[in-house]
Amino acid sequence: MKLFKLLIVLCAVLLTSSMAHAAKGKSGCVDCHKKVTPGVVKQHLEGKMAKAGIDCSACHGSEHKGMEDAAKAKMPTPETCAGCHKKQTEQFKAGKHNLAWVASSSMPMMGHQSKAVAGGDYKGCSSCHKIGVQPDADKTGYRYGHAQCDSCHTRHSFKKSEAADPRACQTCHMGFDHPQWEMWSTSKHGTIWQIEGKGSKRAPVCQTCHMSGGDHNVMTSWGFLALRLPEDDKEWMNDRVTILQALGVLDDKGTPTARLDLVKAGKVARLTKEEFQKERDKMTGICSQCHSKSYATAQLEAGDRVIKDVDKILAEAIREVQALYRDGVLKKPAGWTFAPDLLQFYEAKSSIEQDLYVMFLEYRMRAFQGAFHMNPDYMHWYGWAPMKETLQKIKDEASKLRAEKSHK
């Protein structure tokens, strides 16, 4: 066994040496880029890869010789990184981050956005979702941001220490629909980490729970939408069917639509008990490293109950709007397959549906995410309370719309 390990190490050293030698023989990148992009060169030379002798051409190729042919410089992909980091790349490809572009681009709302907001300029959702792989048809000649590991290990130093710091996550995991950074950093876990500093051994950070042991898979039991099938609780399942209809995943008869394939492709929901339980058991094990298993199990199940309770509120609101369409008070917008359609987000054509989408994408998210991130204020005042408030607004607005129609 020891001999086998020694051979593995020797092969790795020889591979690195070979790559470095080949790169040095092909490339004069550093001398030129010290003049053109000195900051990039400095970052690279300070990083571990440069110190190991790996040259720019190992990632960018050697076809690019000067300013006139800069487009020949290859942009790295996970396959580039896999040459040295095979295990991490395979974990990434099987995980949630790799599907980020699929999950984003499949949203019907995205079709209404300008390129500056949704496209390759990365000024909107695409700025974070670019961590996911993009089909060739979606690249449209743009050379950056295609499933890059440097979303977390930022170029050109690619530090492991940076990606292992919870602050590396805050750029994307914050704000309107998924403020995990705000939730965690103001929870007791995050507060202890900030008081004790980066060396704290008591407080779990994002990577402790979501990348245990360095696993780049980052899957969770509930998924982004906090939806799972099947559900044994009949009342909860009935509420979930209503939510899935408003997402266009089920039609008005409860039959799956083509959007179910998008849910599967993006893995934004858990569609078997086994799939859910696998991730739940993993998280229970992680929590049990600090807490008793019974306590960890109870806390996670309490989070499940929060989802059940907010689903009941959301389903009631959806049924109010569904009834408006059924009774002809609202008319299905041109080009829409489903109405109401929560996945149209802020493209909704009535104020009542604008309230409904915010209820789903902001308040419901904050309620269940706050519960699992151990932040009671987020769960209650940023999630549960506005869920209740907005349900009443929707009921009041529905009554007004019906009254207006009856007087016409």
URDASUL-V702549 format. One record per run of one state. SS is the DSSP state (H for helix, E for strand, C for the rest). FROM is the first residue (numbers start at 1). TO is the last residue. If there is no record, write none. Layout:
ss:SS from:FROM to:TO
ss:SS from:FROM to:TO
//
This chain:
ss:C from:1 to:1
ss:H from:2 to:26
ss:C from:27 to:28
ss:H from:29 to:36
ss:C from:37 to:37
ss:H from:38 to:46
ss:C from:47 to:47
ss:H from:48 to:51
ss:C from:52 to:56
ss:H from:57 to:60
ss:C from:61 to:66
ss:H from:67 to:72
ss:C from:73 to:77
ss:H from:78 to:82
ss:C from:83 to:85
ss:H from:86 to:93
ss:C from:94 to:96
ss:H from:97 to:105
ss:C from:106 to:107
ss:H from:108 to:112
ss:C from:113 to:114
ss:H from:115 to:118
ss:C from:119 to:125
ss:H from:126 to:129
ss:C from:130 to:135
ss:H from:136 to:139
ss:C from:140 to:148
ss:H from:149 to:151
ss:C from:152 to:159
ss:H from:160 to:163
ss:C from:164 to:165
ss:H from:166 to:169
ss:C from:170 to:179
ss:H from:180 to:185
ss:C from:186 to:187
ss:H from:188 to:196
ss:C from:197 to:205
ss:H from:206 to:210
ss:C from:211 to:211
ss:H from:212 to:214
ss:C from:215 to:227
ss:E from:228 to:228
ss:C from:229 to:233
ss:H from:234 to:246
ss:C from:247 to:249
ss:E from:250 to:250
ss:C from:251 to:255
ss:E from:256 to:256
ss:C from:257 to:258
ss:H from:259 to:266
ss:C from:267 to:269
ss:E from:270 to:270
ss:C from:271 to:272
ss:H from:273 to:287
ss:C from:288 to:292
ss:H from:293 to:326
ss:C from:327 to:341
ss:H from:342 to:347
ss:C from:348 to:350
ss:H from:351 to:372
ss:C from:373 to:375
ss:H from:376 to:406
ss:C from:407 to:408
//
